[in-house]
Amino acid sequence: MLKNDLFLRALKGETVQRPPVWMMRQAGRYLPEFRELRDKYDFFTRCETPELAAEITVQPIRRIAPDAAILFSDILVVPRAMGIHVELKDNLGPIIPNPIRSLADVHKVFVPDVNETLGYVFDAVKLTKEMLNDEVPLIGFAGSPWTIFCYAVEGKGSKSFDTAKGFCFSNPAAAHTLLQKITDTTILYLKEKVKSGVNAVQIFDSWGGMLSPVDYQEFSWKYINQIVDALADITPVIVFGKGCWFALGEMGKSKASALGVDWTCSARNARYLSGGNITLQGNFDPSRLLSPIPTIKKMVHEMIDEFGKDKYIVNLGHGILPNIPVDHAKAFIDAVKEYGN
């Protein structure tokens, strides 16, 4: 039994004394102990070595004590398992030297045996669970099919992903074939993560906001929804679409247990747009963690007042930034724990 199940209770919509709190990218570059490991091992070595991934996952639990851990990994382990070569260069981000630009390229991409290609992730889950010793729940995650597609076609990060969007619009059959392959792989991957011991999963649709509402339904949401439908009976699923406020209504009708909200959408709008019944997660601007500590605490309490303490998970509106002082990150977590006292 988990010693702290607040996060899972919020996902079920139960009445709680205070909302749970965790931070996207909490196992990351703002922690000095993480930077030490980063200087010794390259990125994919950290992802592919269960002992390192587990250690990085539990670092923030020791240091700032959030109510949930999220497995240290990367959304790009999935395309790598599908035969898409991905390199990750520090300060440059992901690079795909041979991006997918044709139907012939799409045919080369395969749905893998996830145990064979991604077994190291499942080993990391099991090891992390041991290290957590039932203190807090563990979250597993994957990128949305559209977000993975963006990297696979664009070949790198982008401000607009015009090449990826152009591929969808000029060659929709090939685009849908690739999106379906990513979806099928992601379902197999997340199901295996659940079998290995994660307590919930989150789907990150980092680039969903690049699409118009109509295109979002066709090229992103329908694939995310397949994943939600496939997983909802075995684990709670959180969907976080950055810049996707326009889809909250549709998302709210799905089997998702919670929806993530970024800082551009107010609590009031998020409750209204999502239908008012689903648990919401977010939406503190990560840059606001650079504010003085008393300001952070005041703003966190105001944010909880706006969302309401029930059916709410306190989080940032995107990942924590590398330049955030650890004591400011801790103040964010502490403010939630002090709420209502």
Disulfide bonds with the S-S distance in Angstrom:
none
